[in-house]
């Protein structure tokens, strides 16, 4: 009876919210973005992390599924492919005051559709970088006064995405991996008066980044590393116009990073803002690792791969709603932390010094139960009779196990 009063009607009514009801995810995304931006300094650029993740769905008639590279289960020597949905996610990097490391909170999501499906539905096919560009354009349109730094892995080291960020450089800067043998050129020389023919689109060819690194000395620096720690690296940097035939030049600064401790392979990065220094670029790129933690927490605590929807509307809504739920839980927890002492629940296998998403989820469950289930007359009278310590123990145990 209690659950019927909290959720009246047949369970299929709630399924139809995703599969048939008329509503849009875009207004929800804008409200969520506004809530996240309130936690950020209005004078500082907003770090937006872009990445994609694959949720496995093998059903024969599941809408939008395809065979995708699974970066989580793949290594440098072994590639794993999975059937399912590939989601392109834009997440806001938020430095909550109660944690040392930033959390990556999803705000906008797009489903990568296979090329055959787009052709069958009469839609222009879009790659993952093109979907990221579309989502980034939405954020720029919603918040034209804000400055963004877009952080992407190697899958988003796209000349097209870099060209978009350069074209909108007043609003967004791209930081991503780079190619050691990239085609770099000087800007085209000034056109001589009276000269006939098409104007030049590029100037003299510059040495590839790997050639510059092999010839020049490296500089030492301490940068912010994966996981929020610091690391000693050696680096070299250069500038040039990244050229792609038919698409012109994009002014970029590239940087080479060599891990002095030797635990990570040598990397090349680039940015569309040539004024950034090498250590800044390295520190910005390594900050994107927070989204990998978000994807892992999504699978472990919110059942990201457990929904079994198959129709177009339900597929296009369920995944984004689960990703948005992650951000909503973190926002509620952060607001609660303003006025209450945080409860960091330790584990048997390691010591926690600050809250994680499991603590946030348990806290939100506790708040929800206290405002709904435990306020019901059938349970409130019995629950209030328990000693305070016993009540806390019961709630702590149940909220973690739920």
C-alpha positions as CSV (number, residue, x, y, z in Angstrom):
1,X,0.0,0.0,0.0
2,X,2.9,2.4,0.8
3,X,4.5,2.1,-2.6
4,X,1.1,2.4,-4.3
5,X,0.6,5.8,-2.6
6,X,4.1,6.9,-3.6
7,X,3.8,5.7,-7.2
8,X,0.1,5.3,-8.1
9,X,-1.1,3.6,-11.3
10,X,0.2,0.7,-13.3
11,X,3.9,0.3,-13.8
12,X,3.5,0.5,-17.6
13,X,2.5,4.2,-17.2
14,X,6.0,5.0,-16.1
15,X,7.4,3.0,-19.1
16,X,5.4,5.1,-21.4
17,X,7.1,8.3,-20.1
18,X,10.2,7.1,-22.0
19,X,8.6,5.2,-24.9
20,X,5.6,7.4,-26.0
21,X,5.2,10.6,-24.0
22,X,5.8,13.9,-25.8
23,X,8.7,15.8,-24.1
24,X,12.2,16.9,-24.9
25,X,15.6,16.4,-23.2
26,X,17.0,19.8,-24.3
27,X,15.2,21.9,-21.7
28,X,16.3,19.5,-19.0
29,X,19.9,19.7,-20.2
30,X,19.8,23.5,-20.0
31,X,18.4,23.5,-16.5
32,X,21.1,21.0,-15.5
33,X,23.8,23.1,-17.1
34,X,22.6,26.2,-15.2
35,X,22.7,24.3,-11.9
36,X,26.2,23.0,-12.5
37,X,27.6,26.4,-13.6
38,X,26.5,28.0,-10.3
39,X,29.3,26.0,-8.7
40,X,31.9,27.6,-11.0
41,X,33.7,30.9,-10.9
42,X,32.0,33.1,-13.5
43,X,35.3,34.7,-14.4
44,X,37.1,31.4,-15.1
45,X,36.8,29.2,-18.2
46,X,34.5,26.2,-17.8
47,X,36.2,22.9,-18.4
48,X,34.0,20.6,-20.6
49,X,35.2,17.0,-21.0
50,X,34.0,15.1,-24.0
51,X,34.3,11.3,-24.4
52,X,32.2,8.4,-25.5
53,X,31.2,5.2,-23.8
54,X,29.6,2.0,-25.1
55,X,26.6,0.4,-23.3
56,X,26.1,-3.2,-24.3
57,X,22.7,-4.2,-25.8
58,X,22.5,-7.3,-28.0
59,X,18.8,-7.5,-28.8
60,X,18.0,-8.1,-32.4
61,X,15.5,-5.2,-32.7
62,X,17.2,-2.7,-30.4
63,X,17.2,0.8,-32.0
64,X,20.5,2.4,-32.8
65,X,22.8,-0.4,-31.7
66,X,26.1,-1.1,-33.5
67,X,29.4,-2.8,-33.1
68,X,31.7,-0.3,-31.4
69,X,35.2,-0.3,-30.0
70,X,35.1,-0.7,-26.2
71,X,37.9,1.5,-24.8
72,X,37.3,0.2,-21.2
73,X,38.0,-3.4,-22.0
74,X,40.6,-2.8,-24.7
75,X,44.4,-2.4,-24.3
76,X,47.2,-1.1,-26.5
77,X,47.7,-4.6,-27.9
78,X,44.2,-6.0,-27.8
79,X,41.0,-4.4,-29.1
80,X,37.6,-5.4,-27.9
81,X,34.4,-4.8,-29.9
82,X,30.9,-4.8,-28.4
83,X,27.3,-4.6,-29.7
84,X,25.4,-1.8,-28.1
85,X,24.9,2.0,-27.9
86,X,27.7,4.5,-28.2
87,X,27.0,7.7,-26.3
88,X,28.9,10.9,-26.9
89,X,29.0,12.7,-23.5
90,X,29.8,16.3,-22.6
91,X,30.6,16.6,-18.9
92,X,31.3,19.7,-16.8
93,X,34.4,19.5,-14.6
94,X,33.3,20.8,-11.2
95,X,35.6,21.5,-8.2
96,X,33.3,21.0,-5.3
97,X,34.7,22.5,-2.1
98,X,34.5,19.2,-0.1
99,X,36.8,17.2,-2.5
100,X,40.4,17.6,-3.7
101,X,39.7,16.2,-7.2
102,X,37.2,17.5,-9.7
103,X,34.1,15.5,-10.6
104,X,33.0,15.2,-14.2
105,X,29.2,15.6,-14.3
106,X,27.4,14.8,-17.6
107,X,25.2,17.6,-19.0
108,X,24.6,16.8,-22.7
109,X,24.5,13.5,-24.4
110,X,24.1,12.3,-28.0
111,X,23.7,8.8,-29.5
112,X,26.1,7.8,-32.2
113,X,23.9,6.1,-34.9
114,X,25.5,3.7,-37.4
115,X,25.9,5.0,-40.9
116,X,23.4,2.4,-42.3
117,X,20.7,3.6,-39.8
118,X,21.2,7.2,-40.7
119,X,21.0,6.4,-44.4
120,X,17.7,4.4,-43.8
121,X,16.2,7.3,-41.9
122,X,17.3,9.9,-44.4
123,X,19.7,11.6,-42.0
124,X,23.2,12.9,-42.6
125,X,25.7,10.7,-40.9
126,X,27.6,12.3,-38.1
127,X,30.8,11.0,-36.5
128,X,31.6,11.3,-32.8
129,X,33.6,14.5,-33.2
130,X,30.8,16.0,-35.3
131,X,28.3,15.1,-32.5
132,X,30.6,16.7,-30.0
133,X,30.8,19.8,-32.1
134,X,27.0,19.9,-32.3
135,X,26.6,19.6,-28.5
136,X,29.3,22.2,-27.9
137,X,27.5,24.6,-30.3
138,X,24.4,24.2,-28.1
139,X,26.3,25.2,-25.0
140,X,27.8,28.2,-26.7
141,X,24.3,29.2,-27.9
142,X,22.8,28.8,-24.4
143,X,25.7,30.6,-22.6
144,X,27.3,33.1,-25.0
145,X,29.0,35.0,-22.2
146,X,30.9,32.1,-20.9
147,X,34.3,30.8,-22.1
148,X,34.8,27.0,-22.4
149,X,37.8,24.7,-22.6
150,X,36.9,21.5,-24.4
151,X,39.0,18.5,-23.3
152,X,39.0,15.4,-25.6
153,X,40.8,12.2,-26.0
154,X,42.5,11.0,-29.2
155,X,39.1,10.2,-30.7
156,X,38.4,13.9,-30.8
157,X,41.7,15.0,-32.2
158,X,39.8,16.1,-35.3
159,X,40.8,18.8,-37.7
160,X,37.1,19.6,-38.2
161,X,36.5,20.0,-34.5
162,X,39.7,22.1,-34.2
163,X,38.5,24.3,-37.0
164,X,35.2,24.8,-35.3
165,X,36.9,25.8,-32.0
166,X,39.2,28.2,-33.8
167,X,36.3,29.7,-35.6
168,X,34.6,30.3,-32.3
169,X,37.8,31.0,-30.3
170,X,36.1,33.7,-28.3
171,X,33.9,31.0,-26.8
172,X,35.8,27.7,-26.8
173,X,39.4,26.3,-26.8
174,X,40.1,22.7,-27.7
175,X,42.8,20.6,-26.0
176,X,43.3,17.0,-27.2
177,X,45.9,14.5,-28.3
178,X,48.0,15.2,-31.4
179,X,49.8,13.4,-34.1
180,X,53.6,13.2,-34.0
181,X,53.7,13.4,-37.9
182,X,51.1,16.1,-38.3
183,X,51.3,18.4,-41.4
184,X,52.2,21.8,-40.1
185,X,52.7,24.9,-42.2
186,X,53.4,28.6,-41.8
187,X,50.5,31.0,-42.7
188,X,50.3,31.9,-46.4
189,X,52.4,34.9,-47.4
190,X,50.8,38.2,-48.3
191,X,49.4,38.1,-51.9
192,X,51.4,40.2,-54.3
193,X,49.6,43.0,-56.1
194,X,48.6,42.0,-59.6
195,X,49.4,38.3,-59.1
196,X,46.9,36.1,-60.9
197,X,45.4,32.8,-59.9
198,X,44.0,31.5,-56.6
199,X,45.5,32.8,-53.4
200,X,47.7,30.4,-51.5
201,X,46.2,28.7,-48.5
202,X,49.4,27.7,-46.7
203,X,53.0,28.9,-46.4
204,X,56.3,27.0,-46.0
205,X,56.1,23.5,-44.5
206,X,57.3,23.2,-40.9
207,X,59.0,20.1,-39.4
208,X,56.7,17.5,-37.9
209,X,56.5,17.5,-34.1
210,X,58.6,14.3,-33.8
211,X,61.4,15.9,-35.8
212,X,61.5,18.9,-33.6
213,X,61.5,16.8,-30.4
214,X,64.4,14.6,-31.8
215,X,66.6,17.7,-32.5
216,X,65.8,20.0,-29.7
217,X,66.3,19.9,-25.9
218,X,63.5,19.1,-23.4
219,X,62.4,21.4,-20.5
220,X,61.5,20.0,-17.1
221,X,58.3,21.0,-15.3
222,X,55.9,19.7,-12.6
223,X,52.3,19.3,-13.9
224,X,49.0,18.1,-12.6
225,X,48.7,14.4,-13.6
226,X,46.0,11.8,-13.9
227,X,44.0,11.4,-10.6
228,X,44.8,15.0,-9.5
229,X,48.4,14.2,-8.4
230,X,51.5,16.0,-9.6
231,X,54.1,14.5,-11.8
232,X,57.6,15.6,-13.1
233,X,57.7,15.6,-16.9
234,X,60.0,16.9,-19.7
235,X,58.4,18.7,-22.5
236,X,58.9,20.5,-25.8
237,X,56.5,22.7,-27.7
238,X,55.9,24.4,-31.0
239,X,53.4,26.3,-33.1
240,X,52.1,26.0,-36.6
241,X,49.1,25.8,-38.9
242,X,47.6,22.3,-38.9
243,X,46.6,21.6,-42.5
244,X,44.1,19.3,-44.1
245,X,43.6,19.3,-47.8
246,X,40.4,21.2,-48.7
247,X,39.9,22.5,-45.2
248,X,42.6,25.0,-44.7
249,X,44.9,25.8,-41.8
250,X,44.1,25.8,-38.1
251,X,46.6,27.7,-35.9
252,X,47.6,25.4,-33.0
253,X,50.3,24.9,-30.4
254,X,51.5,21.4,-29.9
255,X,53.4,20.0,-26.9
256,X,55.4,16.8,-26.3
257,X,55.3,15.2,-22.9
258,X,57.8,12.7,-21.5
259,X,57.0,11.1,-18.1
260,X,60.3,11.3,-16.1
261,X,59.1,8.4,-13.8
262,X,58.5,6.2,-16.9
263,X,55.0,4.9,-16.0
264,X,53.3,6.5,-18.9
265,X,54.2,6.5,-22.6
266,X,55.3,9.6,-24.4
267,X,52.4,11.7,-25.6
268,X,51.7,14.6,-28.0
269,X,48.9,17.1,-27.3
270,X,47.7,20.3,-28.9
271,X,45.4,23.3,-28.3
272,X,43.7,25.8,-30.5
273,X,44.9,28.6,-28.2
274,X,48.5,29.2,-29.0
275,X,48.9,31.4,-26.0
276,X,48.8,28.4,-23.6
277,X,52.2,27.1,-22.3
278,X,53.2,23.5,-22.6
279,X,52.7,22.6,-18.8
280,X,49.3,24.2,-18.9
281,X,48.2,22.1,-21.9
282,X,49.5,18.8,-20.2
283,X,47.7,19.7,-17.0
284,X,44.4,20.5,-18.8
285,X,44.5,17.2,-20.8
286,X,45.1,15.0,-17.8
287,X,42.1,16.6,-16.1
288,X,39.8,14.8,-18.6
289,X,40.5,11.5,-16.7
290,X,37.6,12.4,-14.3
291,X,35.1,11.3,-16.9
292,X,36.5,7.8,-16.9
293,X,35.7,7.6,-13.2
294,X,32.1,8.9,-14.0
295,X,31.5,6.1,-16.5
296,X,32.8,3.5,-14.0
297,X,30.5,4.8,-11.3
298,X,27.6,4.9,-13.7
299,X,27.9,1.2,-14.4
300,X,28.6,0.2,-10.7
301,X,25.9,2.3,-9.0
302,X,23.2,3.4,-11.5
303,X,23.0,0.3,-13.7
304,X,23.9,2.1,-16.9
305,X,23.9,-1.1,-19.0
306,X,20.9,-2.8,-17.3
307,X,17.9,-1.0,-19.1
308,X,16.3,-3.3,-21.7
309,X,14.6,-0.7,-23.9
310,X,14.4,-1.2,-27.7
311,X,12.2,1.4,-29.3
312,X,13.7,4.7,-30.6
313,X,12.2,7.1,-28.1
314,X,13.0,4.9,-25.1
315,X,16.6,4.3,-26.2
316,X,17.2,8.0,-26.9
317,X,15.8,9.0,-23.5
318,X,16.8,6.4,-21.0
319,X,20.6,6.6,-21.4
320,X,20.7,10.4,-21.2
321,X,18.4,10.4,-18.2
322,X,20.7,8.0,-16.3
323,X,23.7,10.1,-17.1
324,X,21.8,13.2,-16.0
325,X,20.7,11.5,-12.9
326,X,24.4,11.1,-11.9
327,X,24.8,14.9,-12.1
328,X,21.5,15.5,-10.2
329,X,22.6,13.2,-7.3
330,X,25.9,15.0,-7.1
331,X,24.2,18.4,-7.0
332,X,21.8,17.4,-4.3
333,X,24.7,16.0,-2.3
334,X,26.8,19.2,-2.8
335,X,23.9,21.4,-1.6
336,X,23.4,19.1,1.4
337,X,27.1,19.4,2.2
338,X,26.8,23.2,2.5
339,X,25.0,22.9,5.8
340,X,25.7,19.4,7.1
341,X,28.8,17.4,8.2
342,X,29.8,14.9,5.5
343,X,29.6,11.2,6.2
344,X,32.5,9.4,4.6
345,X,31.9,5.7,4.8
346,X,35.1,3.6,4.9
347,X,35.5,0.2,3.3
348,X,37.2,-3.0,4.2
349,X,39.7,-2.8,1.4
350,X,40.9,0.8,1.4
351,X,40.7,4.0,3.5
352,X,38.7,6.9,2.1
353,X,39.7,10.4,3.0
354,X,36.9,12.2,1.1
355,X,33.5,11.3,-0.2
356,X,32.9,9.5,-3.5
357,X,29.8,9.0,-5.6
358,X,28.7,6.0,-3.4
359,X,28.6,8.4,-0.4
360,X,26.6,10.9,-2.5
361,X,24.1,8.3,-3.6
362,X,23.7,6.9,-0.1
363,X,23.1,10.4,1.3
364,X,20.5,11.3,-1.4
365,X,18.7,7.9,-0.7
366,X,18.7,8.8,3.0
367,X,17.2,12.2,2.3
368,X,14.6,10.8,0.0
369,X,13.5,8.1,2.4
370,X,13.2,10.5,5.3
371,X,11.0,12.8,3.2
372,X,8.8,10.0,1.8
373,X,8.8,6.5,3.1
374,X,9.7,7.2,6.7
375,X,7.1,10.1,6.9
376,X,4.3,7.7,6.1
377,X,2.1,7.2,9.2
378,X,2.5,3.4,9.0
379,X,6.3,3.6,9.5
380,X,7.0,6.9,11.1
381,X,5.7,6.0,14.6
382,X,7.7,2.8,14.8
383,X,10.9,4.4,13.3
384,X,10.9,7.4,15.7
385,X,10.8,5.1,18.7
386,X,14.2,3.7,17.9
387,X,17.2,5.3,19.7
388,X,19.0,7.9,17.5
389,X,22.2,5.8,17.2
390,X,20.2,2.7,16.1
391,X,18.3,4.9,13.5
392,X,21.5,6.2,12.1
393,X,23.0,2.7,11.9
394,X,20.0,1.2,10.2
395,X,19.8,4.1,7.7
396,X,23.6,4.0,7.0
397,X,23.5,0.2,6.3
398,X,20.3,0.3,4.2
399,X,21.3,3.3,2.1
400,X,24.6,1.7,1.2
401,X,23.1,-1.7,0.4
402,X,20.1,-0.5,-1.6
